[in-house]
Amino acid sequence: MQASGQAPPADLPIGSDADLAWVRQHVRQCAEQLGFGLVQQTKLVTAASELARNTLVHGGGGRAEIAALDNGRTRGLSMRFIDNGPGIRDLEQAMTDGYTSGGGLGLGLSGAKRLVHEFRVDTEPGRGTTVTAVAWVAPVPSARPGAG
């Protein structure tokens, strides 16, 4: 679901450390434009950084698809990280808290999952991996009735 008036999804290559920096910058800009607060923006950039690095290091490179969403109640950001690498042999282990294969922020997939609202991993050994992470703009709390 793309938000009306929003730019089309960005398809960003991930093949070098410079590409990782561009993915982080793009996610921050999109999150800010969609109305995510500073804490939410930081969570999204952190998750994107971890997932993009996984795409580069473990998947041998690939791409990120970043798209604005609108479900009729709020706006969101979808991030898909796609590689054609070896896939994840043991997804259950890879999703375990504290599991890391080294080189990243130490969050692993489980840490990135905790930073977003929706998280899905599609992987098969020898076929590659697609990780989809979605976050929604948290509504601003309304004033309590009778307050003020």
N, C-alpha and C positions, 0 to 999 in steps of 0.2 A: 504494500500500500504506500504509494508515494504521495507526499503532501502536495497539494495543488500549489502551483507557483514556486515550487522548490526546483532546484537544479536537478538534472538527471543524476542517477547514481554515478559516483566516481569509480573508475577502474584503475587502480594504482599498482604499478609493478613493484614487486619485492624481490630484488636481486642483489642488494648491497646495503651496507650500513647507512648510506645516504638516503636510500629509499625508506628505511625504517624511520628516519627523522622526518621525511616528508609525510609518511602515514600519520605519525603522531601530530604533526602540525595541522594536517587536514582534519583529523578527528576533532582536535580542539576548536578549530574554526567552525566546523559544522555544529558541534555541541553548543557553542556560544550563540550562534545564529538561531538555533532551535529553542533557546531559552533555558538550557540546563544551568543550574547554579554552579558556582566555582567548585564545590566539593564533588558534585556529579561529573563535571568536566574532568577533574583530576582522576576520578575512578575510570572514566571512559578512556582517557589517554593512557593510563597505566595498563588497563586490559588490552588495548590495542597494541601497545608496545610489546607486551609479553607474547601476544598471539602472532604479531608480525615477525618477531624474532624467531619463534618456533617455526613459522613458515620458511624463513630463510635458512636457519641452522639445520632443522630436522627434515624439512621438506625439500631442501635444495633450491628454494626460491619459489615464487608463485605470484599471486596477486591478492590485493584487498579490494573488495567492493564495499563502498561506503554509501549509504542511502538514507535520506530523510524519510520518516514514516508519519502517517497521520491516521489514527484509528477512529476519528470522529469525536473523541473526548480529549485527547492530548497528542502531543507530537513525540516522536522518538527517533532513535538512530539505530540503524541496522549496520553491522559490520560483519562481512564474510571474508574469511581468510582461506584461500584455496591453493593447494599445491598438488603436484603429481609425483610426490616423493614415495618413499617406501611404505607409507601408512603407519599406523600405530599398532604394534603387535599386541599389546596388552592394554586396552583402553581402561579397564578397571584399575589397574595399577597406576596408569598415567593420571587418572582422576583422583588419586589418593592424596589427601592433605600431606604436605611435606615432601612429596615425591618431586625430585628434580633430576634432570639428566645433565644439569650444569650449564653455565653460560648465560642464562637469562637473569631475570630479576629475582628468581627464587620463588616466584608465585606458583608456577606450574599452571596447568589447566584448571585445577580446582580453585586456585586463587583468583584467576581471571573470571571464573564462573560466579564467584561471590560478589564481583564488582558490577554485575549487570542483572537485569530482570529475567532474561530468557537466554538459554545457552544450549547449543546442540553441537555434537561432534559426529560427523559422518566419515568413517574411515574404514579401510579394508587393506590389509597387508598387500603390497604390490600395486595398489590402485591410487594411493594418495589420500589426502585428508582435506575436509572442508569443515571449518569451525564457524558457526554462526552465533553472534552475540547481539542481543537487542536490549536497549535501555529506553525507558520512557521518562519524559520530563515529569518530575514529581510536582503535583499541584501545590500552589502556595496555600498554606493553612489560612482559613478564613478566621476572622475575629470571632471570639466566643460571643454568643448572644448575651446582651446586657453588659458586655465589657466596654470600657471606654468612658 
